[in-house]
Structure formats: C-alpha cells, structure tokens
Amino acid sequence: MLYPTKFLVERTLPTVTPSTGKGLMALTLLTGVSFVLVTTRGALTGNWWFFMFLMWNLFLAWFPLGIMLVLRDLRQSGLLGRGRLNLSVSWLMMGGWLLFMPNAPYIITDLFHLRMTDHELVWFDTLMIFIGALTGLLAGLYSTLLAHRTLRTLTDSLTAWALVLACQGLAGFGIYLGRYIRWNSWSIVTEPMILTRSLWASMHNPLAQKVALTYGFALATLYVAFYIYVDNTMSVVSRR
C-alpha cells in the first residue's frame, strides 16, 4: 500500500542513469516513428502541413529535456563546482526548462486538428498525431523527473514536490497561452510588455482558468503515476 510519506522521506529519487539511456532510446524511437508517419502522409498527399507543425512541435518538446540533460551532466561531472556558481546556473537552467516545458504536453492539443483532416485519412491522422502527442508527453515527464531530482538537491523533499506539482499547473496555463492566444515560449524576450498584458488578461479569463486547472491537474496526476512507475521499476532492478 502507498502512503503519502513514501514521496516525502529522504531517499534517492528514481531516475534513468546516463549509462543505460533507455529513456532516450525509447523517445528517439517514437520520434522516428512520427517522422516516418508524417513523411509518408506528405509524400502520398502532397500536403506537408502536418509534417511542418508536428516535427516543429516535437523539436520544442525535446528542447526542455535537452536543458535538463545538459544540467544533469554539468552537475554530475563537477564542471559547475560548488557554491554560488552551481546554484546560480542550476536555477537559471531550471527557469529555462520551465519556460519551454509546456511545449512537451502541448502536442496533445494538436488532436484538435482532426476536425480539419480529410475524412478518408482521419484514421491515419489520429494515429500519427497520437504518437506525436505521446512522444511529447513522455519527453515532458522525463524532463520533469530530472528537474525534480535537481530540486531535491537545491531544496528539501516537500518543497521539491510542491514546486514540481506547481510547475504542472503552470504548464497547463502555458498550454492555454500557446493554443488559444498563440504565444510562444520565446515571446518573453521578443514581446515582453505585450505578453505581460496578455498574461494578466488571461488570468481573469474563465476559459484560461478551466484549461489551466484541467490540464494542470492531469499533468500533475500523470507525473505522480510516472514517478511511481519509475520508482517501482528501479526497485525491481536493484533487487536483482
């Protein structure tokens, strides 16, 4: 039986070690399958619109994972050293991860495009977008696990859990901004003032609140389930 204290006691956070890289292999395989499917659709129909948006969104889904992989390797290699440099770079890269992380689960909303697909190809497009969405979701969960592990070294266990779950809520809000307002992660640099006003207005928008709460709750639940699964898998491996 699982108790809440299972997640709060001081213990090693489950993660995929660099030596195995099985998580990256799985994501690479799924990305490759997505590439084959969208390329096939484009070649057969002459319409490359799905190729452009899905592969771009998959790139953006990989980006926050890349940030966390680089941070993990920098910390484990000792290149960051200790003290202020380690803390400053860690928090800065964590901020970059949070800024781009909503792009990973965002691909789920690409299923909206099925409303515009040809009736004859809806069966194919459903599978194509689903695999892309699954790839993005898993990339987001993997990067969140790495972020959680980093937070455990920067704060206490309870605070780390609170921050990780809060990030899922912010990701839900980010999905709304990307899908309905069409903001991008880099808009914070290119159009900071307009983005700030849009953020304030969106916070009072009923639809934005519904999307943020619903997607945030779902992403938080998915992460907890992912955490339990990885924890159980690592425990089984360690007992062999």
C-alpha positions in Angstrom: 0.0 0.0 0.0 1.3 3.5 -0.8 1.3 6.2 1.8 1.9 9.9 1.3 5.1 9.7 3.3 6.5 7.5 0.5 7.2 10.6 -1.5 8.4 12.9 1.3 11.0 10.9 3.1 14.6 11.5 2.3 15.6 8.9 -0.3 17.2 8.7 -3.7 14.9 10.0 -6.4 14.4 7.4 -9.2 15.9 8.4 -12.5 17.3 7.0 -15.7 21.1 6.8 -15.4 23.3 8.0 -18.2 24.9 4.6 -18.5 21.7 3.0 -19.8 20.0 5.7 -21.7 16.9 3.6 -22.3 14.6 6.5 -21.8 16.3 8.4 -24.6 16.3 5.4 -26.8 12.6 5.0 -26.4 11.9 8.7 -27.1 14.2 8.5 -30.2 12.3 5.5 -31.5 8.9 7.3 -31.0 10.3 10.4 -32.7 11.5 8.3 -35.6 8.1 6.7 -36.0 6.4 10.1 -36.0 8.9 11.3 -38.7 8.1 8.2 -40.9 4.3 8.7 -40.5 4.3 12.5 -41.3 6.7 12.0 -44.2 4.5 9.2 -45.6 1.5 11.4 -45.4 3.2 14.3 -47.1 4.6 12.1 -49.9 1.3 10.4 -50.6 -0.9 13.5 -50.4 1.4 16.3 -51.4 0.3 18.2 -48.3 3.3 18.8 -46.0 1.4 21.0 -43.4 1.3 18.1 -40.9 5.0 17.5 -41.3 5.9 21.1 -40.6 3.8 21.6 -37.5 4.2 18.2 -35.9 8.0 17.9 -36.4 8.5 21.5 -35.1 6.4 20.8 -32.0 8.4 17.6 -31.4 11.6 19.6 -31.6 10.1 22.0 -29.0 9.1 19.0 -26.8 12.7 17.8 -26.9 14.2 21.2 -26.0 13.3 21.3 -22.3 14.6 17.7 -21.9 17.8 18.8 -23.5 18.2 21.6 -21.0 17.8 19.2 -18.1 20.1 16.6 -19.6 22.8 19.2 -20.0 22.3 20.5 -16.4 22.4 16.9 -15.1 25.7 16.2 -16.9 27.2 19.5 -15.8 26.4 18.8 -12.2 27.5 15.2 -12.2 30.7 16.0 -14.0 31.6 18.6 -11.4 32.1 21.3 -14.0 29.8 23.6 -12.1 31.8 23.2 -9.0 30.1 24.2 -5.7 28.7 27.2 -4.1 27.1 30.2 -5.9 28.0 29.2 -9.4 26.4 25.8 -9.0 23.2 27.4 -7.5 23.0 30.3 -10.0 23.4 28.1 -13.1 21.1 25.4 -11.8 18.3 27.8 -11.0 18.8 29.7 -14.3 18.6 26.5 -16.3 15.6 25.3 -14.3 13.9 28.6 -15.3 14.7 27.9 -18.9 13.3 24.4 -18.5 10.0 25.7 -17.0 9.7 28.3 -19.8 9.8 25.6 -22.5 8.4 22.6 -20.7 4.7 23.3 -21.7 5.7 22.7 -25.3 6.0 18.9 -24.5 2.4 18.2 -23.4 1.1 20.9 -25.7 1.2 18.4 -28.6 -1.9 16.7 -27.0 -3.9 19.7 -28.2 -2.8 19.0 -31.8 -5.5 16.4 -31.8 -7.8 19.5 -32.4 -6.6 19.4 -36.0 -8.5 16.2 -36.6 -11.5 18.4 -37.2 -9.9 19.7 -40.4 -8.5 16.5 -41.7 -9.9 14.6 -44.7 -12.5 12.0 -43.8 -10.6 9.4 -45.8 -7.4 9.9 -43.7 -8.8 10.5 -40.3 -7.8 7.0 -39.2 -4.2 7.7 -40.2 -4.0 11.2 -38.8 -5.4 10.1 -35.5 -2.6 7.6 -35.0 0.0 10.0 -36.4 -0.9 12.8 -34.0 -1.4 10.4 -31.1 2.1 9.1 -31.4 3.5 12.6 -31.6 1.5 13.6 -28.5 2.7 10.5 -26.6 6.3 11.3 -27.5 5.9 14.9 -26.3 4.2 13.8 -23.1 6.9 11.3 -22.3 9.6 13.8 -23.0 7.9 16.2 -20.7 7.6 13.6 -17.9 11.2 12.6 -18.3 12.4 16.2 -18.1 10.2 16.8 -15.1 11.7 13.8 -13.3 15.2 15.2 -14.0 14.0 18.6 -12.8 12.6 17.0 -9.6 15.9 15.3 -8.9 17.7 18.6 -9.3 15.2 20.4 -7.0 15.8 17.7 -4.3 19.5 18.8 -4.2 18.5 22.5 -4.0 15.7 22.3 -1.5 14.0 19.8 0.8 11.8 17.0 -0.3 8.5 18.6 0.5 9.4 21.8 -1.2 10.7 19.9 -4.3 7.3 18.1 -4.6 5.4 21.4 -4.2 7.4 23.1 -6.9 7.2 20.2 -9.3 3.4 20.0 -9.0 3.1 23.8 -9.2 5.1 23.6 -12.5 2.4 21.2 -13.9 -0.2 23.8 -13.1 1.9 26.5 -14.9 2.3 24.1 -17.8 -1.5 23.9 -18.1 -1.7 27.7 -18.2 1.1 27.6 -20.8 -0.8 25.2 -23.0 -3.7 27.7 -23.0 -1.5 30.5 -24.0 0.0 28.5 -26.8 -3.2 27.0 -28.2 -5.7 29.8 -27.8 -3.6 33.0 -27.6 -0.8 31.7 -29.9 2.1 32.9 -27.7 5.5 31.2 -27.9 8.0 30.5 -25.2 10.4 33.0 -26.6 7.8 35.8 -26.7 9.0 36.7 -23.2 12.1 38.0 -24.9 10.7 39.3 -28.2 7.5 40.9 -26.9 7.7 41.1 -23.1 5.3 44.0 -22.5 2.5 42.8 -24.7 3.0 39.3 -23.3 2.7 40.7 -19.7 -0.6 42.4 -20.5 -1.9 39.2 -22.2 -0.9 37.1 -19.2 -2.8 39.5 -16.8 -5.9 39.4 -19.0 -5.7 35.6 -19.4 -5.6 35.1 -15.7 -9.1 36.5 -15.5 -10.4 34.6 -18.5 -12.8 31.7 -17.5 -11.6 29.5 -20.3 -8.0 30.1 -19.4 -8.8 29.1 -15.8 -10.6 25.9 -16.9 -7.8 24.9 -19.3 -5.1 25.6 -16.8 -6.8 23.7 -13.9 -7.8 20.8 -16.1 -4.5 20.3 -17.9 -2.5 21.1 -14.7 -4.4 18.5 -12.7 -4.0 15.9 -15.4 -0.3 16.6 -15.9 0.3 16.5 -12.1 -1.5 13.2 -11.9 0.4 11.8 -14.8 3.7 12.8 -13.3 2.9 11.2 -9.9 2.0 8.0 -11.8 5.2 8.2 -13.8 7.2 8.7 -10.7 5.6 5.6 -9.0 6.2 3.5 -12.1 9.9 4.5 -12.4 10.4 4.1 -8.7 8.9 0.6 -8.8 11.0 -0.3 -11.9 14.2 0.9 -10.3 13.4 -1.0 -7.1 12.9 -4.2 -9.1 16.1 -3.8 -10.9 18.1 -3.1 -7.7 16.8 -6.3 -6.1 18.1 -8.5 -9.0 
